[in-house]
Amino acid sequence: MSVAESVVTSAARDFLVYGLRVRSDIDLPGWPTLLADEPDVIIRQEPCSPPDFEGEPYSTRSVVKDGELKLAVLGVGSYSAKDGSLIRVQAAPGAKAEDLRLYLMGALVGVILHQRGVFPLHASCVAVHGLGVAFAGRSGAGKSTLVAALVRRGAAFITDDISVMTPSFGNAIGVWPGAARVKLDEIGLARLSGSASHLEPAGGTRGKYHLPMDSSAEWMTPVPLSRIYLITDGEGPTRIERLTGLDAVSALVNETYFVGHATALGLTAQVFRLAAEVARIMPVCRLIRPRGLEHLQSVVESIERDSSRP
């Protein structure tokens, strides 16, 4: 589906995105709409003078000047993020709607969050017994599959891929709800829900699709978080190891969403400060598990046992 067919709205609409009021020229499926007098962030469809380079489709190049990050994605479009309040999007000719939104709601929203002094962890999150449990890890680590499996067993969905953390409930950390869907490939879908034939493509090159989730989380408030697990491949049975001190802080920094863009913007100290605050309050553990969907059941059961402890 081309950009002209489904991305650009006839008029700007207001959405709630990770607790931010966003006024967008581009439709944002899965996000709740609202009426906002003054938006926190504006997304405009307009030229944004991207960096010029050559490469294969989906190759990226970014530059930073005067606090503004500009990103070009070959065959998709050009973007810029400035002052934590403005995103500009220029679609490439023939770009697919799902591709344009993938980078917009991923990298560019990540940059805006960093610019606003917010801590976005590259993590998916569910609520178990009313408390958030986040799973951080690299792309392809299995965060979304794990979350979808836990939801099937009664957990409440909170967010996929980005866990935006904020001080909440006094000396505690909350996670803002995300769009009510997860990105799964055909193998994960076959294991958990069946065919991908009726699902919307998630864009990019990984062959993933959006699987809708039922979300009981309140969109207007963060969900209190109880644990962060860092997904790690390993031999033997699933095990959980607590990290403390600098090890916990460094692990969170490494799993910060688009930490490279934050570094390019000169925000490294901010990332370390926010990660240290989260690690001070929140248990951070390594979830060491054998890789492969055949082990998914035992991994889920290990998480359910561990997360039920105070």
Secondary structure, 3 states (H helix, E strand, C coil): CEHHHHCEEEEEEEEEECCEEEEEEECCCCCCECCCCCCCEEEEECCCCCCCCCCCCCCEEEEEECCEEEEEECCCEEEEEECCCEEEEEECCCCEHHHHHHHHHHHHHHHHHHHCCCEEECEEEEEECCEEEEEECCCCCCHHHHHHHHHHCCCEEEECCCEEEEECCCCCEEECCCCCEEEEEHHHHHHHCCCCCCCEECCCCCCEEEEECCCCCCCCCCEEEEEEEEEEECCCCCEEEEECHHHHHHHHHHCECCHHHHHHCCCHHHHHHHHHHHHHHCCEEEEEECCCHHHHHHHHHHHHHHHCCC
